[in-house]
Amino acid sequence: MKILAFLLLFLFASNRQNGADKYLPSADAEKILGQKATLVENKTENRDTVVRYTSVYTTNVNQQVSNLNYLLETYKTAAASEKMFSTIGAQNRGLSGQHQIDDIGDQALFHSDGKNFCILIVRKGNALIRMKVNKITRKTNKEALKQVARKLTAAL
């Protein structure tokens, strides 16, 4: 019985190290969305050059739907994540509502049109985090988005 308990504990701990703790916690999603949220997707994809952890939370209050999409990509090298970050930045260069944030990760970019969406993209080492709120509501907390990104990035 002690051996079974030890094995279960070991399997649980190793599972958390292999990605189960890579998803966005619901408490953080609710801080960003400013209200109770429902997890509608949580998945992991292993590709040749990247591992992707995805979480999607949704709210629906008074027929106003808002989604928070979270994506953590872990690349094989920091150069690969830096290239992806640069590609995203180049594709969106010149759009209004976009600015760099200097105190999150190695590189961070925030973009919002002010009424429909906001997205925060952060690179640290070989990891890239993307968090997008679509549709912004009066309860959406953009500062919480940045605070959560700081916390998640610090844990990488």
CORNORKA-V159370 format. One record per pair of residues at least 12 apart in sequence whose C-alpha atoms are under 10 Angstrom apart, sorted by sequence separation. I is the first residue (numbers start at 1). GAP is how many residues later the second one is. If there is no record, write none. Layout:
i=<I,I>
gap=<GAP,GAP>
//
This chain:
i=<26,42,43,56,57,98,99,108,109,110,119,120,133,26,41,42,43,55,56,57,97,98,99,108,109,118,119,120,132,25,41,42,55,56,97,98,107,108,109,118,119,131,24,40,41,42,54,55,56,96,97,98,107,108,117,118,119,131,39,40,41,54,55,95,96,97,105,106,107,108,117,118,39,40,41,53,54,55,95,96,97,104,105,106,107,116,117,118,131,24,38,39,40,53,54,95,96,104,105,106,107,116,117,118,131,23,37,38,39,52,53,54,89,92,101,104,105,106,115,116,117,130,23,37,38,39,52,53,89,98,100,101,104,105,108,110,112,115,116,117,129,23,36,37,38,51,52,53,86,88,97,98,99,100,101,106,107,108,109,110,111,112,115,116,20,22,36,37,38,50,51,52,85,98,100,105,106,108,110,112,114,115,118,120,20,35,36,37,50,51,52,85,105,113,115,117,119,129,19,20,33,35,36,37,49,50,51,82,85,105,112,118,122,129,19,33,34,35,36,49,50,51,82,120,121,128,29,33,35,49,50,119,120,127,29,30,40,44,46,48,49,50,118,119,122,29,30,39,41,42,43,44,45,46,47,48,49,121,122,125,23,24,26,29,30,37,38,39,41,42,44,120,124,127,22,23,24,25,26,37,50,112,122,123,124,126,22,23,24,26,37,49,50,122,125,19,21,22,23,24,25,89,110,124,19,20,22,23,24,33,88,19,33,33,110,32,85,110,85,86,29,30,85,108,29,84,29,29,81,82,108,81,82,85,104,81,82,85,103,104,24,81,82,84,85,105,24,78,80,81,82,101,104,105,24,78,79,80,81,82,104,23,24,78,79,80,81,103,104,105,106,23,24,77,78,80,81,104,105,22,23,68,70,72,74,77,78,104,105,22,66,67,68,69,70,71,72,73,74,75,76,77,78,104,22,66,68,70,72,74,75,76,105,74,75,73,74,75,73,74,72,73,74,72,73,71,72,73,71,72,70,71,72,70,71,69,70,71,69,70,68,69,70,68,69,67,68,69,67,68,66,67,68,66,67,68,65,66,67,65,66,64,65,66,64,65,64,66,52,54,56,58,50,51,52,53,54,55,56,57,58,59,50,52,54,56,72,74,32,33,32,33,29,33,33,34,29,33,34,35,33,34,35,33,34,35,24,32,33,34,31,32,33,34,31,32,33,30,31,32,34,30,31,32,33,31,32,33,31,32,30,31,32,29,32,28,29,31,32,28,31,28,29,28,28,25,28,24,28,24,25,24,23,22,22,22>
gap=<12,12,12,12,12,12,12,12,12,12,12,12,12,13,13,13,13,13,13,13,13,13,13,13,13,13,13,13,13,14,14,14,14,14,14,14,14,14,14,14,14,14,15,15,15,15,15,15,15,15,15,15,15,15,15,15,15,15,16,16,16,16,16,16,16,16,16,16,16,16,16,16,17,17,17,17,17,17,17,17,17,17,17,17,17,17,17,17,17,18,18,18,18,18,18,18,18,18,18,18,18,18,18,18,18,19,19,19,19,19,19,19,19,19,19,19,19,19,19,19,19,19,20,20,20,20,20,20,20,20,20,20,20,20,20,20,20,20,20,20,20,21,21,21,21,21,21,21,21,21,21,21,21,21,21,21,21,21,21,21,21,21,21,21,22,22,22,22,22,22,22,22,22,22,22,22,22,22,22,22,22,22,22,22,23,23,23,23,23,23,23,23,23,23,23,23,23,23,24,24,24,24,24,24,24,24,24,24,24,24,24,24,24,24,25,25,25,25,25,25,25,25,25,25,25,25,26,26,26,26,26,26,26,26,27,27,27,27,27,27,27,27,27,27,27,28,28,28,28,28,28,28,28,28,28,28,28,28,28,28,29,29,29,29,29,29,29,29,29,29,29,29,29,29,30,30,30,30,30,30,30,30,30,30,30,30,31,31,31,31,31,31,31,31,31,32,32,32,32,32,32,32,32,32,33,33,33,33,33,33,33,34,34,35,35,36,36,36,37,37,38,38,38,38,39,39,40,41,41,41,41,42,42,42,42,43,43,43,43,43,44,44,44,44,44,44,45,45,45,45,45,45,45,45,46,46,46,46,46,46,46,47,47,47,47,47,47,47,47,47,47,48,48,48,48,48,48,48,48,49,49,49,49,49,49,49,49,49,49,50,50,50,50,50,50,50,50,50,50,50,50,50,50,50,51,51,51,51,51,51,51,51,51,52,52,53,53,53,54,54,55,55,55,56,56,57,57,57,58,58,59,59,59,60,60,61,61,61,62,62,63,63,63,64,64,65,65,65,66,66,67,67,67,68,68,68,69,69,69,70,70,71,71,71,72,72,73,74,75,75,75,75,76,76,76,76,76,76,76,76,76,76,77,77,77,77,80,82,99,100,101,101,102,102,103,103,104,104,104,104,105,105,105,106,106,106,107,107,107,107,108,108,108,108,109,109,109,110,110,110,110,111,111,111,111,112,112,112,113,113,114,114,114,115,115,116,116,116,116,117,117,119,119,120,121,123,123,124,124,125,127,128,129,130,133,134>
//
